[in-house]
Every structure is written in structure tokens, then in C-alpha cells.
Amino acid sequence: MSELDGKVALVTGAGSGIGKASALALGRAGATVVVMSRTADEVEQTAKEIRDAGGRAQALTADTSDDAAMQQLFEQMIGEHKRLDIVLANAGINGVWAPIEDLKPEEFDKTIAVNLRGTFLTIHYAVPHLIKAGGGSIVVVSSINGTRTFTSPGATAYSITKAGQLAMVQQLALELGDRGIRINAICPGKIESEISDNTQQRGAEETQVPVEFPQGDIPLTGGEAGKAEDVAELVLFLASDRSRHITGTPVWIDGGQSLLR
């Protein structure tokens, strides 16, 4: 019997990177995985790979910042699977990184909407179903930015959302604990993924703070970025009963990168 047999997991931002690797890991562990993204072809591919490996998956598309779309997504998911046990709130963007006087209000708002409002809506609609299931695990993908490092030039909006996600996790750990729901935050450093594809950066030279690092700014790997599969292993641990006494906790997974910054 696999570790997560009988469990239903929702993974947002499951079309690539950390979300995809985590969805595949949850599927291998026996969970039925609902994979969600704004990009239909990517999330359908993730679902196919889970099924091809012998797992069970449903692919859905939605924008996590859209209230109506998220309501509909949960209706579809619960209509199909009748329960929810695990949530990975991973969907997010880097957005625009720019000096504060150059960062446009609409650019700020978009990053806040996707990263912070999207996390809120995911948890907001998930909690009633987790309660009905007798409890469960929520894992939020935050970042070293805004939680332990503040040296990424122009990343004001992004860092605010990542700090806000951690605050949300710690607040909700107390609010949800007596209902059997655990919630934790994963804070990755540099990980091989496609998130840089949605990053726009302006004026880095104006806001960058010079820092001298030892050889390789990720000590554990000599400067090499971590892999999405490394994060997926942590997701699997936090989703499972192996982490049954852990809640409200940030886990930095960065090879020591944030300790240098």
C-alpha cells in the first residue's frame, strides 16, 4: 500500500517546475492528484505523466487570483473526487522587479493578486473540504526572498507576497490546528524552473547592493541551483503523516544560499 493511498491532493501551478515535480511525487505516493494551472496544455501533460506512471490525476485550468474561477475549480474537483486531503499552494509569478519609484502600481497589483490573493483563495476554498475529510495538510510555496533575504534588486512586490505567505501560514497554523489541519511554508532558493520566464527586471544596477560571496553562492552545491525534485521530496514529507507534529513552520530549501545573503 502506498503512503498516500485514498488521499486527494490539489497542486496549483502544476504545469512546470516545483508544481509539476511535486504533483508527480504525490502521484507516485498513491494520491489522486488534481493538477491546476492557467495553461491547459502544460497541466494536461502533467496529468498524463501521472497516469502513465500508474497514478490517478485530473487536470483543471484556472487563474488562482480569480474568485469565480476558483469557486468553479473546487466545485469540479469535489464533484469528481468527493474529498480533499492535501493542498500545495504553489502558483505564483516573479512579476516585475524594479526600483520603487519606477515600479508601476498595476505591476505591483498583479504580483500581489497572483501570489498573495491566489494563495488566500486557494486556502479559503480548500479549508471546508479539509475539515470534512477530518483534517489534512496545506503546503505553501514561499521563498527565501522576503523571509530570510532581501538582496534581490527591485523585488519589493515579490518579497512582500512571500513574507505575506509566511505570515498567513503562521496565523492559520493556530486557527486551523484544532480542526486537524496542518499548514507549513516551503522557502526555496535558486531552483531550476521556468519562473524566470514571467520575470521582468528594470534598473537592477540602481537598487543592487554589492555583496561578496565565497566561491559559489550556494555552498552545498558549489553554486549549482537545486532541482524541482528536491523541493518535491520536501512537499511529500510535509503532505504525509511523517510530518504529523509540524505546523506553522517555514523550511528553507536552498543549499545554504540564504545564509550568505
Sequence and secondary structure as in RCSB ss.txt:
>XXXX:A:sequence
MSELDGKVALVTGAGSGIGKASALALGRAGATVVVMSRTADEVEQTAKEIRDAGGRAQALTADTSDDAAMQQLFE
QMIGEHKRLDIVLANAGINGVWAPIEDLKPEEFDKTIAVNLRGTFLTIHYAVPHLIKAGGGSIVVVSSINGTRTF
TSPGATAYSITKAGQLAMVQQLALELGDRGIRINAICPGKIESEISDNTQQRGAEETQVPVEFPQGDIPLTGGEA
GKAEDVAELVLFLASDRSRHITGTPVWIDGGQSLLR
>XXXX:A:secstr
  TTTT EEEEESTTSHHHHHHHHHHHHTT EEEEEES HHHHHHHHHHHHHTT EEEEEE  TT HHHHHHHHH
HHHHHHS   EEEE     EEE  TTTS HHHHHHHHIIIIIHHHHHHHHHHHHHHHTT EEEEEE  SBTTTB 
 STT HHHHHHHHHHHHHHHHHHHHHHTTTEEEEEEEE SBSSSGGGGEEE  HHHH      SSSSSGGGTT  
B HHHHHHHHHHHHSGGGTT  S EEEESTTHHHH 
